[in-house]
Amino acid sequence: MKNKLFGLIYMSSYKIQLNIVDLKKLTIIEKIDSPSFGQADSKSEVFENDMTKICQALDGFKEKLAEYRINNFKFYANQQLIDDLSASYIADQIRVRTGFQVKWLSESQIVYAKVLSGIKSFSKVKRGKLHTIPIYLLSLGSAMVNLSYFENQKFVSTWGLPLGPREIQEINEITNTTPNNPIDVIKDYIGARIDHLARQINPSPNATIMIQHADSLSNRYLQQNDTVTRITANEFGRFYQDTINMPQAYMMQKYQLEPAVAEHTLPNLIAIRKFINLLEPAEVYITDMSVITGLLMQEAKRNLNKEIYSDNIVTTFAKNMADHYLVDRQHAEAVTKFALHIFDRLHCIHMLDEKDRQLLTLAAIVDDVGSFINQSSRYEQSAEILEANKLIGLSDKENEVVKEICRYQTIDEGPGKPDIGGHHYRNLDSHIQLKITKLSAILRIATALDASHKQKIKQIVVSLKKDNHLIIHAKTNADITLERWSFNKHIKLFEEVFGIKVSLKQEGMNR
């Protein structure tokens, strides 16, 4: 049994933790925490000031893993508060001093793990009606507050509110210079930011809200073996009134909070109260399922092929983004179908993997979001939108691939226009340049096959001849003059990158 266990190490900005896990049952056998990290005054100091503490904890974790005879383990770390250069430096220091390899998680991957843990939390509530009523997951964290929305326990959308060290520092600066009640100032500060989100959210009657990563609430209301518990609105109100004016030192002792967590507690409680007032939920739940739960769910799927959740959260997020920017959904679906068919039929040529297939799918869904802003530079605008609105569940590098596939859908020439091989392309990471080129070439052809946005071509058949001649047979009885013209304009990149000639041949539907 022991050698079938899994080890998950997770490093947040507060501490580093080892979880000994039975993946089959998704239960934690043992959990070991490091001493709390110091409170960094700036992003550049996150983790760096605690490197000795981190490495000592990792050496202890190494002994614990050996004790359980665990060879299968992962080491994840939260990168939300540091840049790529700092992450690289810290990872190198850890590798040199302990031998451990760090896998950094982007903000979008953290949000994804929180959403997964929310889905797991719902299953722990012994109330069948959660399957039918709207649910909001309010997730607090060291850098962001995220509100996710679910219908029938399936993910619909998510919104983010920055509430990290910079925002906490701003709050402290403001409250230290005012003679007024600091709590009122914090309410105004948080309220101004939530008001922006409120304009995007339509409260659902009879909804439930589940609050995640609220350590003070979890430590107060969750019993020892509970992962989810229900509290009444009155209970939260009393907790709020008891805690809001509590000295921080007393709060840390009463709720067993680390210093950095305690510093977030008052702003977080104010945010929770404002979201409750906005959403007017019928029920309130507290859960201690966290990012770690979401990471374990992903590991269970990878290691045991154990499907914990069924809906495709990442694709849903991309489709919601496309809808928000008024993308022609039928066109996007047609382009996606053609792109994936070409990808699947030409695997022996492009030599890309399933993750690349997913990135192509996502790019096909969102590549036209920029038309909402400017038709003449829509693909450049799409890249800008994707830079500011990263797809959840993807690493920063994967998000960059999707963004650049969209950017290089343009075939327009001229000053400042994106060009494969141009200045912008040459400054991309060399490890993703060829991947972007191959996927861009496939998507260009797929887009051309529905140039009229009328889905005239219902089906394609892809055949590769022995003389390296690729023929795409378009099954349709319609006039596809526009599609043929667009196809001939868009095949150049494909022919160059794959070294094969490409032709479009129309075949009637009765053949």
Secondary structure, DSSP 4 states (H G I P E B T S, - for coil): -GGG-EEEEEE-SS-EEEEEEETTTTEEEEEEEPPPPP--SSGGGTTGGGHHHHHHHHHHHHHHHHHTT---EEEEEE-TTS-HHHHHHHHHHHHHHH-PPPEEE-HHHHHHHHHHHHHHHHHHS--GGGGTS-EEEEE--SSEEEEEEEETTEEEEEEEEE-SHHHHHHHHHHHHT-SS-HHHHHHHHHHHHHHHHHTT--PPTT-EEEEES-HHHHHHH--TT-SEEEE-HHHHHHHHHHHHT--HHHHHHHHT--HHHHHHHHHHHHHHHHHHHHH--SEEEEE---HHHHHHHHHHHHHH------S-HHHHHHHHHHHHTT--HHHHHHHHHHHHHHHHHTHHHH---HHHHHHHHHHHHHTTGGGGT-STTHHHHHHHHHHHSPPTTS-HHHHHHHHHHHHTT----STT---TTSHHHHTS-HHHHHHHHHHHHHHHHHHHTTTTSS----EEEEEE-TTSEEEEEEE-SS--HHHHHHHHHHSHHHHHHH--EEEEEEE-TT-
